[in-house]
Amino acid sequence: QVHVVESGGGLVQPGGSLRLSCAASGSGFSIYSADWYRQAPGKERELVARITSRGATNYADSVTGRFTISRDNAKNTVYLQMNNLKPEDTALYSCYVLVDTWGVIDDYWGQGTLVTVSS
């Protein structure tokens, strides 16, 4: 069993920065790929960023150039660096990971971390 926990959310002013972390804990596994999703009040969940098993990255158009997804394989942790934040970035940010446990792929969601961008 793998446990996924996000952290790093909070209140920030427009133009500010935050770094979100997604830490996976357990034993005998490695993160295969990971996505950051967000869901704003009254809106559907949207994919924000993805990092593949080979380290390739993809971003939603709305965050390209402002957000950066990265991973630390030794720590089984994925990060989302968010710069130049805008009020429309306010949302619950959740991490979705595929983990590889001896060749078996399973998926897990974290509970999310709230990001509020407001002056």
KEZA-585396 format. One line per field, with one value per atom (N, C-alpha, C): residue number from 0; chain; x, y, z. Coordinates in nm, 3 decimals. Example, Ala and Ser with C-alpha at 12.3 -4.5 7.8 and 13.67 -1.06 7.14 Angstrom:
<pts>
n <- (0;0;0;1;1;1);
chain <- (A;A;A;A;A;A);
X <- (1.319;1.230;1.320;1.285;1.367;1.290);
Y <- (-0.569;-0.450;-0.330;-0.225;-0.106;0.003);
Z <- (0.780;0.780;0.780;0.708;0.714;0.787);
</pts>
This chain:
<pts>
n <- (0;0;0;1;1;1;2;2;2;3;3;3;4;4;4;5;5;5;6;6;6;7;7;7;8;8;8;9;9;9;10;10;10;11;11;11;12;12;12;13;13;13;14;14;14;15;15;15;16;16;16;17;17;17;18;18;18;19;19;19;20;20;20;21;21;21;22;22;22;23;23;23;24;24;24;25;25;25;26;26;26;27;27;27;28;28;28;29;29;29;30;30;30;31;31;31;32;32;32;33;33;33;34;34;34;35;35;35;36;36;36;37;37;37;38;38;38;39;39;39;40;40;40;41;41;41;42;42;42;43;43;43;44;44;44;45;45;45;46;46;46;47;47;47;48;48;48;49;49;49;50;50;50;51;51;51;52;52;52;53;53;53;54;54;54;55;55;55;56;56;56;57;57;57;58;58;58;59;59;59;60;60;60;61;61;61;62;62;62;63;63;63;64;64;64;65;65;65;66;66;66;67;67;67;68;68;68;69;69;69;70;70;70;71;71;71;72;72;72;73;73;73;74;74;74;75;75;75;76;76;76;77;77;77;78;78;78;79;79;79;80;80;80;81;81;81;82;82;82;83;83;83;84;84;84;85;85;85;86;86;86;87;87;87;88;88;88;89;89;89;90;90;90;91;91;91;92;92;92;93;93;93;94;94;94;95;95;95;96;96;96;97;97;97;98;98;98;99;99;99;100;100;100;101;101;101;102;102;102;103;103;103;104;104;104;105;105;105;106;106;106;107;107;107;108;108;108;109;109;109;110;110;110;111;111;111;112;112;112;113;113;113;114;114;114;115;115;115;116;116;116;117;117;117;118;118;118);
chain <- (A;A;A;A;A;A;A;A;A;A;A;A;A;A;A;A;A;A;A;A;A;A;A;A;A;A;A;A;A;A;A;A;A;A;A;A;A;A;A;A;A;A;A;A;A;A;A;A;A;A;A;A;A;A;A;A;A;A;A;A;A;A;A;A;A;A;A;A;A;A;A;A;A;A;A;A;A;A;A;A;A;A;A;A;A;A;A;A;A;A;A;A;A;A;A;A;A;A;A;A;A;A;A;A;A;A;A;A;A;A;A;A;A;A;A;A;A;A;A;A;A;A;A;A;A;A;A;A;A;A;A;A;A;A;A;A;A;A;A;A;A;A;A;A;A;A;A;A;A;A;A;A;A;A;A;A;A;A;A;A;A;A;A;A;A;A;A;A;A;A;A;A;A;A;A;A;A;A;A;A;A;A;A;A;A;A;A;A;A;A;A;A;A;A;A;A;A;A;A;A;A;A;A;A;A;A;A;A;A;A;A;A;A;A;A;A;A;A;A;A;A;A;A;A;A;A;A;A;A;A;A;A;A;A;A;A;A;A;A;A;A;A;A;A;A;A;A;A;A;A;A;A;A;A;A;A;A;A;A;A;A;A;A;A;A;A;A;A;A;A;A;A;A;A;A;A;A;A;A;A;A;A;A;A;A;A;A;A;A;A;A;A;A;A;A;A;A;A;A;A;A;A;A;A;A;A;A;A;A;A;A;A;A;A;A;A;A;A;A;A;A;A;A;A;A;A;A;A;A;A;A;A;A;A;A;A;A;A;A;A;A;A;A;A;A;A;A;A;A;A;A;A;A;A;A;A;A);
X <- (0.085;0.000;0.089;0.052;0.126;0.036;0.095;0.022;0.078;-0.013;0.029;-0.021;0.069;0.035;0.089;0.001;0.043;0.064;0.150;0.173;0.222;0.224;0.279;0.177;0.050;-0.052;-0.063;-0.142;-0.161;-0.217;-0.212;-0.259;-0.140;-0.151;-0.043;-0.103;-0.031;-0.078;-0.053;-0.131;-0.106;0.039;0.098;0.237;0.334;0.284;0.369;0.396;0.468;0.508;0.478;0.456;0.442;0.506;0.554;0.601;0.522;0.450;0.374;0.460;0.439;0.508;0.406;0.441;0.358;0.451;0.437;0.525;0.453;0.513;0.458;0.539;0.471;0.541;0.490;0.575;0.543;0.673;0.667;0.790;0.787;0.904;0.921;0.861;0.852;0.791;0.874;0.843;0.897;0.784;0.794;0.694;0.721;0.620;0.635;0.607;0.494;0.461;0.370;0.355;0.274;0.208;0.089;0.014;-0.026;-0.032;-0.097;-0.227;-0.336;-0.467;-0.511;-0.605;-0.665;-0.815;-0.887;-1.031;-1.070;-1.120;-1.168;-1.315;-1.366;-1.507;-1.598;-1.690;-1.787;-1.735;-1.610;-1.551;-1.508;-1.488;-1.441;-1.291;-1.249;-1.107;-1.032;-0.915;-0.837;-0.693;-0.633;-0.493;-0.406;-0.315;-0.228;-0.091;-0.033;0.101;0.121;0.210;0.240;0.389;0.443;0.582;0.583;0.647;0.644;0.758;0.760;0.863;1.002;1.009;1.139;1.170;1.081;1.106;1.051;0.981;0.918;0.802;0.780;0.676;0.576;0.454;0.348;0.271;0.219;0.149;0.020;-0.076;-0.193;-0.150;-0.219;-0.184;-0.189;-0.281;-0.301;-0.186;-0.100;0.011;0.147;0.152;0.281;0.361;0.486;0.574;0.572;0.476;0.467;0.488;0.444;0.454;0.559;0.626;0.726;0.706;0.690;0.679;0.815;0.851;0.979;0.963;1.065;1.057;1.192;1.188;1.307;1.285;1.344;1.317;1.366;1.475;1.529;1.433;1.355;1.261;1.118;1.098;0.961;0.869;0.917;0.843;0.838;0.723;0.703;0.669;0.720;0.701;0.628;0.562;0.503;0.542;0.637;0.677;0.583;0.518;0.419;0.465;0.491;0.535;0.432;0.441;0.350;0.205;0.168;0.035;-0.072;-0.185;-0.298;-0.420;-0.516;-0.636;-0.705;-0.699;-0.763;-0.689;-0.574;-0.505;-0.558;-0.646;-0.704;-0.780;-0.744;-0.806;-0.749;-0.813;-0.757;-0.667;-0.540;-0.443;-0.420;-0.436;-0.422;-0.319;-0.254;-0.151;-0.206;-0.178;-0.218;-0.092;-0.060;0.065;0.039;0.120;0.129;0.257;0.245;0.363;0.390;0.517;0.562;0.616;0.549;0.592;0.626;0.751;0.799;0.727;0.711;0.653;0.502;0.439;0.293;0.262;0.180;0.147;0.013;0.014;-0.108;-0.119;-0.240;-0.257;-0.313;-0.271;-0.311;-0.336;-0.431;-0.459;-0.423;-0.378;-0.365;-0.493;-0.495;-0.615;-0.622;-0.510;-0.509;-0.457;-0.413;-0.368;-0.428;-0.479;-0.554;-0.462;-0.476;-0.401;-0.501;-0.478;-0.563;-0.476;-0.510;-0.436;-0.527;-0.491;-0.578;-0.498;-0.537;-0.474;-0.553);
Y <- (-0.118;0.000;0.125;0.221;0.347;0.460;0.547;0.662;0.788;0.872;0.993;1.115;1.207;1.327;1.450;1.547;1.675;1.776;1.872;1.981;2.103;2.217;2.337;2.441;2.408;2.505;2.616;2.716;2.828;2.948;3.060;3.188;3.268;3.316;3.394;3.508;3.618;3.731;3.709;3.774;3.764;3.802;3.724;3.744;3.666;3.605;3.531;3.389;3.314;3.178;3.081;2.957;2.847;2.724;2.635;2.506;2.396;2.318;2.206;2.080;1.995;1.867;1.754;1.645;1.524;1.409;1.364;1.260;1.127;1.027;0.891;0.808;0.740;0.658;0.515;0.425;0.283;0.208;0.091;0.014;-0.060;-0.073;-0.156;-0.100;0.032;0.087;0.204;0.248;0.371;0.441;0.573;0.648;0.632;0.587;0.571;0.704;0.764;0.894;0.965;1.096;1.172;1.290;1.321;1.435;1.524;1.653;1.747;1.791;1.777;1.825;1.938;2.016;2.116;2.125;2.163;2.182;2.306;2.404;2.527;2.512;2.590;2.581;2.598;2.504;2.514;2.476;2.429;2.392;2.246;2.193;2.056;2.048;1.929;1.908;1.912;1.975;1.985;1.941;1.884;1.844;1.967;1.987;2.104;2.070;1.959;1.922;1.772;1.720;1.576;1.556;1.458;1.416;1.266;1.224;1.082;1.006;0.876;0.791;0.832;0.892;0.934;1.080;1.145;1.283;1.386;1.341;1.437;1.505;1.630;1.708;1.767;1.786;1.850;1.941;2.051;2.150;2.195;2.234;2.300;2.435;2.480;2.608;2.722;2.713;2.823;2.840;2.739;2.748;2.740;2.715;2.704;2.831;2.812;2.926;2.977;2.933;2.977;2.862;2.744;2.627;2.531;2.462;2.362;2.238;2.124;1.997;1.929;1.869;1.798;1.680;1.595;1.478;1.448;1.393;1.346;1.197;1.114;0.971;0.910;0.963;0.909;0.931;1.038;1.071;1.031;0.974;0.941;1.062;1.176;1.301;1.374;1.434;1.515;1.656;1.754;1.894;1.970;2.076;2.169;2.309;2.368;2.506;2.599;2.687;2.777;2.920;2.988;3.128;3.218;3.346;3.446;3.400;3.364;3.311;3.417;3.370;3.456;3.412;3.499;3.460;3.338;3.324;3.209;3.078;3.082;2.960;2.905;2.979;2.933;2.803;2.699;2.568;2.470;2.355;2.242;2.165;2.153;2.086;1.945;1.847;1.707;1.637;1.542;1.465;1.326;1.282;1.148;1.079;0.966;0.898;0.755;0.712;0.570;0.519;0.413;0.357;0.219;0.187;0.058;-0.023;-0.131;-0.221;-0.355;-0.377;-0.501;-0.532;-0.427;-0.443;-0.431;-0.418;-0.400;-0.252;-0.196;-0.053;-0.034;0.052;0.090;0.242;0.291;0.436;0.480;0.600;0.656;0.806;0.853;0.997;1.043;1.166;1.228;1.302;1.362;1.432;1.574;1.627;1.762;1.866;1.978;2.092;2.218;2.305;2.421;2.538;2.594;2.714;2.828;2.937;3.055;3.173;3.234;3.349;3.471;3.559;3.674;3.785;3.908;4.022;4.064);
Z <- (0.000;0.000;0.000;-0.083;-0.094;-0.045;0.033;0.086;0.022;-0.033;-0.104;-0.029;0.000;0.076;0.005;-0.018;-0.075;0.038;0.011;0.106;0.030;0.099;0.040;-0.002;0.008;-0.028;0.075;0.041;0.134;0.062;0.133;0.079;0.028;-0.094;-0.154;-0.234;-0.242;-0.320;-0.469;-0.552;-0.696;-0.729;-0.818;-0.852;-0.766;-0.660;-0.569;-0.618;-0.535;-0.570;-0.457;-0.494;-0.400;-0.462;-0.376;-0.425;-0.354;-0.432;-0.379;-0.383;-0.283;-0.279;-0.275;-0.338;-0.338;-0.299;-0.176;-0.123;-0.116;-0.175;-0.170;-0.073;0.018;0.117;0.113;0.154;0.151;0.137;0.079;0.061;-0.072;-0.129;-0.248;-0.376;-0.385;-0.505;-0.557;-0.676;-0.731;-0.807;-0.814;-0.889;-1.037;-1.110;-1.255;-1.326;-1.299;-1.353;-1.254;-1.272;-1.177;-1.245;-1.200;-1.251;-1.134;-1.162;-1.071;-1.136;-1.062;-1.104;-1.011;-1.057;-0.969;-0.998;-0.893;-0.907;-0.830;-0.904;-0.844;-0.808;-0.713;-0.675;-0.795;-0.813;-0.921;-1.058;-1.063;-1.192;-1.191;-1.310;-1.322;-1.293;-1.252;-1.227;-1.360;-1.358;-1.480;-1.454;-1.556;-1.549;-1.564;-1.471;-1.471;-1.529;-1.483;-1.526;-1.511;-1.594;-1.592;-1.610;-1.537;-1.559;-1.580;-1.687;-1.724;-1.656;-1.685;-1.627;-1.674;-1.791;-1.844;-1.816;-1.741;-1.705;-1.802;-1.905;-1.996;-1.924;-1.959;-1.890;-1.988;-1.940;-2.017;-1.924;-1.981;-1.900;-1.969;-1.887;-1.941;-1.996;-2.100;-2.161;-2.060;-1.967;-1.871;-1.774;-1.761;-1.664;-1.730;-1.860;-1.930;-1.913;-1.876;-1.854;-1.711;-1.633;-1.492;-1.394;-1.430;-1.342;-1.395;-1.302;-1.338;-1.251;-1.315;-1.242;-1.244;-1.132;-1.124;-1.027;-1.024;-0.937;-0.875;-0.755;-0.686;-0.662;-0.746;-0.738;-0.607;-0.554;-0.429;-0.312;-0.321;-0.213;-0.247;-0.366;-0.412;-0.395;-0.441;-0.425;-0.558;-0.583;-0.703;-0.658;-0.729;-0.692;-0.803;-0.762;-0.858;-0.813;-0.884;-0.857;-0.933;-0.860;-0.921;-0.901;-1.010;-1.007;-1.072;-1.042;-1.100;-1.086;-0.966;-0.943;-0.967;-1.016;-1.049;-0.968;-0.946;-0.872;-0.932;-1.064;-1.128;-1.104;-1.039;-1.000;-0.867;-0.803;-0.677;-0.699;-0.623;-0.640;-0.537;-0.531;-0.457;-0.554;-0.519;-0.605;-0.551;-0.640;-0.601;-0.689;-0.628;-0.696;-0.729;-0.851;-0.897;-0.945;-0.883;-0.919;-0.964;-1.059;-1.095;-1.031;-0.955;-0.890;-0.945;-0.950;-1.001;-0.883;-0.855;-0.747;-0.809;-0.833;-0.894;-1.024;-1.107;-1.238;-1.243;-1.128;-1.122;-1.102;-1.190;-1.184;-1.111;-1.012;-0.940;-0.937;-0.917;-0.914;-0.779;-0.739;-0.611;-0.623;-0.544;-0.531;-0.390;-0.381;-0.251;-0.216;-0.096;-0.048;-0.100;-0.144;-0.199;-0.102;-0.158;-0.080;-0.143;-0.059;-0.109;-0.136;-0.255;-0.294;-0.315;-0.246;-0.259;-0.298;-0.412;-0.461;-0.449;-0.357;-0.331;-0.265;-0.294;-0.229;-0.106);
</pts>
